[in-house]
């Protein structure tokens, strides 16, 4: 229901609206907040995180770091997001309005390897926080730790206790992503296990919050094409329907979000998707959407941007903490101006913070832009990029005393090389139109229109690849060598995405 990289989703219903947030890793702004009436049609309404801390640490891309799986809750008239940074600890941000402003991140528990937190405010006034562990930072994983927490959500009150140890459960590995609930006197932990690509969703229940917990697998791939169906949110509609949101890892497309019907069996356990008779659900491919009052407008998170607003669209993210000097929006005519920001240490776009991108919006699509490049500095460049562990870009490059159309690519852990022979631009600085067409399997074909006579393919087809825990990014960039002339910049007239190929 969200066919893009909305990883590790968590959601709540408040009144007639559902709200959703996801992990964003090194991308900024982080913790997007999406809103829906029917769990199917979603709109981005803002972000809860404007920068990552420590600020200096995140001034460059920290691939695989930053914001891991968050938990979104509504309590005491406020929205709460608890999120982990695996290198620093667990943090919380709050807001009375989900569109913001949100509070600055407050540390709840500091330490390495603390991931996937989730709070629970119990009926008796006690408050708890559960979390998992990242072996890459802490040396342990496959277990869930529970703390008593202050009611204001600012700190844990004890050393914590392991309430579920996956090492003691037959076949369990990489138990993580817990979500803590209470229903009819039972404490429930919904948690994925088995790994991102091929894991499953388990449920754990106990009459006491400290356990002991019994477990059951409640959703797995079965005979469906949906691999690794797990890690998400249980929500209930105003009419009493239960649903479960989860992700599926699809390589370059990232972790796309599915919606499963959920029901409670006679034996008291939940099952998601289609019940095979044993309580193990299989993902559905087609299903009647949730029933809500009134007609619902068909919407999806924004992709195209005409650059006519006062700010960039909510779909755009940077690779690290952003600097306002990198960009501006011109009003007459409306354009996005990206400064050819000097990068003295590297020309590798994977290592530069000032790449502006967004999630791949569909399995097949075309993204097109129109741009000019104004610079006298040899080596300054700007263009349209498909970026992951590998990348490819097409755009304009200052080569000596001329500006050329260039297409360059970089293999994993390798420097850029030409993917096509540079071609002089007839009108010097442009404008030129650039395009990338993405077909099934995330195969990309770049093209350019430099003379107004139509698009011509540039370079060979390029296989997009995911980044570290994220899907590939399609976006725009402008950069230059250390001594780039002041005023060097690229201007983009618009960015338009069309579904299909």
Helices and strands as residue ranges (DSSP letters): E 10-14, E 17-21, E 30-36, E 42-49, G 57-59, E 71-75, E 78-85, E 89-95, E 106-110, E 114-121, E 127-133, H 135-138, E 143-149, E 161-165, G 166-168, E 176-183, E 186-193, E 200-206, E 214-220, E 230-236, E 242-249, G 251-253, E 255-264, E 270-272, E 274-275, E 281-282, G 324-326, E 327-331, E 334-339, E 341-342, G 349-351, E 355-359, E 365-374, E 381-387, E 391-399, E 402-410, E 416-418, E 423-424, E 430-439, E 443-449, E 456-463, E 473-480, E 489-499
